[in-house]
Amino acid sequence: MKLPELEQEVIDRIVEMAWEDRTPFDAIETQHGLLEKQVIALMRREMKESSFRMWRDRVSGRKTKHLGKREFFAGRFKSDNQKT
């Protein structure tokens, strides 16, 4: 897959965003112009094989990484036990 030329600083930020549970692929696309397939290709290129497999297992099917699968749209999770 053809990836755009990116500075190392931008690549590092995309990798960080991809690892974050609550950062959806749509946010990465909006900020950096990479589709989910491109993010996956970038992660495969930038990470060791074992780390990439661990990441893929982690994000595959995760609702928080796909806006269409989320049960919430805005705001942060707040536990019922949390004080105001």
Secondary structure, DSSP 8 states (H G I E B T S, - for coil): -------HHHHHHHHHHHHSTT--HHHHHHHH---HHHHHHHHHHHS-HHHHHHHHHHHTT-GGG-GGG-S--SS----TTS--
